[in-house]
Every structure is written in structure tokens, then in C-alpha cells.
Amino acid sequence: MPFASRYLQCAGHEIHYTEWGDPQSPAVIAWHGLARTGRDMDALAAHLAPHYRVICPDTIGRGLSQWSSNPKEHYCLKHYAQIAQALLDQLGIDRVHWVGTSMGGALGMVLASGFFQPAMATRIRSLVLNDNAPYLEAPAIERIRTYAGSPPAFDTVVELEEFFRAAYQPFGNLTDAQWRHLTETSTRRLSDGRVTPHYDPAIVQQFTHHPDDYLLWEHFDALQIPVLCLHGSESDLVVPATLDTMRARGPGAAGRLQIVDIAGCGHAPALNVPQQWDLVERFIGAAATTS
């Protein structure tokens, strides 16, 4: 399935995104995780594209999007929300289904709550949280912060792929071709010729300057839309006790929350196999009939 690679100025930054499907079809935003890029969503986007317009952005500081000159202020959910709203405005998207992995799910949650941009609460039709929750375990956050804040550099792309295979083993079972795709779409070359993951290491300043950015119960409780949580059964970031709390409050208490365990995955399912695509597509289809 072909896609277009595009750029827009959003909240003062050049933002890269890929666009799949017919621009006249219902819209889906597929937003990646903390240290990843929008190209992680290629397989899901290709699956959805026959029926949906799918937009897969690179967050500021990741992939081909511009890096911030002010990491303290820009690398946080509030600013990402401003970028997301500007992106939707410029694309002429009034209402959208949101699929977010990890950080991308948290961003969808704060947008759909309307706390940062009130108008966005009525623009998000449904929300998929891919191994994300209103509370994340501190040891897992520290693990992610440690490896993301000090990305390694290697002489060869093959060595970098070996690093990715180890670091992202919790993504689940990826084929050799999928590992190569993940590597080649998230690699940049340094001035000394070595290769390293394609993001600004300063993105982890979010955890220093915005330590409560991922404590989102207030946002979760405000959600008035259908929510699907795909939970990596081996995740150390989202644990069963948190899922139980989600079931008892907000959209959980209102009967608008579905939680599905994804076996063989930790943080986070790669959205790379038909079973996961079908879960997302069925949920979006059902939500479209009620929103």
C-alpha cells in the first residue's frame, strides 16, 4: 500500500508525517511511543488504509520532525497536544479515531479529556491505548529513561539492529524483515559516521522537568468516548492492579472501556500482526457507529 511523506509547520516546528489511504475516508491518527517514530505504524496503517485515512506523525524530536531548541518547554505532553491540534487543523480533520502506543496513547488521552485544548474533547471519536494507562510503574519509566537518554552509537547498521532487537524484545515476535524495517526507519548517522537511534536524546528531559506528565487519572476520568487498552501481558509499565483501577473508574465504570491482553508481548505490542490489526479495526468500526 503506497503512502505519502509530508511536512507541516505545527506550533512553530516542522513536523513530518506519513499519510495513507483516501483523504475522503474517516480519519485515524496513529501516534508512536516515546523514543520511536511514526514509521512504527506502517503495518497497521497499511491494513487500515483501504477504509481509513491514516496519519502517522513523528513527534517533535523524533524521526524526520524538527528537534526542539527549548527541550525543557517543548518535550512534554502539553506541547505535543498543541502540535497535534495544529496538525489536525491544517489537515482539515474535524473528527478522528486515535491509536497511540505508550506516549502516543497518553497524548490521545490528554487531547480527548480536553484539559489542554478544550475543543479537542469533541474531536476524538475513540481511543486505543497500546500498553498505556493513567499510571505507569516507576521502575519501568526509569528503565526507559536510562536507555533513551543515552542512545548508543555503532559503526554499522547491523550492529544497531542487534541493539534494537535486544532493547525492543518486549514488542513481541517480529520477523527478520520487520526488525530490518524498524531499524532502517529509525536510524540516523552521526558526524563521525556511526549510526544511532533517530531521536533527540533530550526528549528524556520530559521526566525531569515534567515528572507528573504521565500521571493522568484526572484525564482518564474525563473521557467520554470508547477506549480500548491493548495490554502487553508481560508489560512492566502497565500492571494488572492499574488495569483493575481503570475498570472501576472513568470510562471503565461507564462501560466504555475494553481491555485485551496481548500474549507474548511486554511494552509494547508492535501492532505488527493480523490479530492486533483486527482488534484495532473492529474497535474503530464499532466506535464509529456510536460517535
Secondary structure in CASP SS format (residue, H / E / C, confidence):
PFRMAT SS
TARGET T0000
AUTHOR 0000-0000-0000
METHOD secondary structure of the structure
MODEL  1
M C 1.00
P C 1.00
F E 1.00
A E 1.00
S E 1.00
R E 1.00
Y E 1.00
L E 1.00
Q E 1.00
C E 1.00
A C 1.00
G C 1.00
H E 1.00
E E 1.00
I E 1.00
H E 1.00
Y E 1.00
T E 1.00
E E 1.00
W E 1.00
G C 1.00
D C 1.00
P C 1.00
Q C 1.00
S C 1.00
P C 1.00
A E 1.00
V E 1.00
I E 1.00
A E 1.00
W E 1.00
H C 1.00
G C 1.00
L C 1.00
A C 1.00
R C 1.00
T C 1.00
G H 1.00
R H 1.00
D H 1.00
M H 1.00
D H 1.00
A H 1.00
L H 1.00
A H 1.00
A H 1.00
H H 1.00
L H 1.00
A C 1.00
P C 1.00
H C 1.00
Y C 1.00
R E 1.00
V E 1.00
I E 1.00
C E 1.00
P E 1.00
D C 1.00
T C 1.00
I C 1.00
G C 1.00
R E 1.00
G C 1.00
L C 1.00
S C 1.00
Q C 1.00
W C 1.00
S C 1.00
S C 1.00
N C 1.00
P H 1.00
K H 1.00
E H 1.00
H H 1.00
Y C 1.00
C C 1.00
L H 1.00
K H 1.00
H H 1.00
Y H 1.00
A H 1.00
Q H 1.00
I H 1.00
A H 1.00
Q H 1.00
A H 1.00
L H 1.00
L H 1.00
D H 1.00
Q H 1.00
L H 1.00
G C 1.00
I C 1.00
D C 1.00
R C 1.00
V E 1.00
H E 1.00
W E 1.00
V E 1.00
G E 1.00
T E 1.00
S C 1.00
M H 1.00
G H 1.00
G H 1.00
A H 1.00
L H 1.00
G H 1.00
M H 1.00
V H 1.00
L H 1.00
A H 1.00
S H 1.00
G C 1.00
F C 1.00
F C 1.00
Q C 1.00
P H 1.00
A H 1.00
M H 1.00
A H 1.00
T H 1.00
R C 1.00
I E 1.00
R E 1.00
S E 1.00
L E 1.00
V E 1.00
L E 1.00
N E 1.00
D C 1.00
N C 1.00
A C 1.00
P C 1.00
Y C 1.00
L C 1.00
E C 1.00
A H 1.00
P H 1.00
A H 1.00
I H 1.00
E H 1.00
R H 1.00
I H 1.00
R H 1.00
T H 1.00
Y H 1.00
A H 1.00
G H 1.00
S C 1.00
P C 1.00
P C 1.00
A C 1.00
F E 1.00
D C 1.00
T C 1.00
V H 1.00
V H 1.00
E H 1.00
L H 1.00
E H 1.00
E H 1.00
F H 1.00
F H 1.00
R H 1.00
A H 1.00
A H 1.00
Y C 1.00
Q H 1.00
P H 1.00
F H 1.00
G C 1.00
N C 1.00
L C 1.00
T C 1.00
D H 1.00
A H 1.00
Q H 1.00
W H 1.00
R H 1.00
H H 1.00
L H 1.00
T H 1.00
E H 1.00
T C 1.00
S C 1.00
T E 1.00
R E 1.00
R E 1.00
L C 1.00
S C 1.00
D C 1.00
G C 1.00
R C 1.00
V E 1.00
T E 1.00
P E 1.00
H C 1.00
Y E 1.00
D C 1.00
P H 1.00
A H 1.00
I H 1.00
V H 1.00
Q H 1.00
Q H 1.00
F H 1.00
T H 1.00
H H 1.00
H C 1.00
P C 1.00
D C 1.00
D C 1.00
Y C 1.00
L C 1.00
L C 1.00
W H 1.00
E H 1.00
H H 1.00
F H 1.00
D H 1.00
A C 1.00
L C 1.00
Q C 1.00
I C 1.00
P C 1.00
V E 1.00
L E 1.00
C E 1.00
L E 1.00
H E 1.00
G E 1.00
S C 1.00
E C 1.00
S C 1.00
D C 1.00
L C 1.00
V C 1.00
V C 1.00
P H 1.00
A H 1.00
T H 1.00
L H 1.00
D H 1.00
T H 1.00
M H 1.00
R H 1.00
A H 1.00
R C 1.00
G C 1.00
P C 1.00
G C 1.00
A C 1.00
A C 1.00
G C 1.00
R C 1.00
L E 1.00
Q E 1.00
I E 1.00
V E 1.00
D E 1.00
I E 1.00
A C 1.00
G C 1.00
C C 1.00
G C 1.00
H C 1.00
A C 1.00
P C 1.00
A C 1.00
L C 1.00
N C 1.00
V C 1.00
P H 1.00
Q H 1.00
Q H 1.00
W H 1.00
D H 1.00
L H 1.00
V H 1.00
E H 1.00
R H 1.00
F H 1.00
I H 1.00
G H 1.00
A H 1.00
A H 1.00
A H 1.00
T C 1.00
T C 1.00
S C 1.00
END
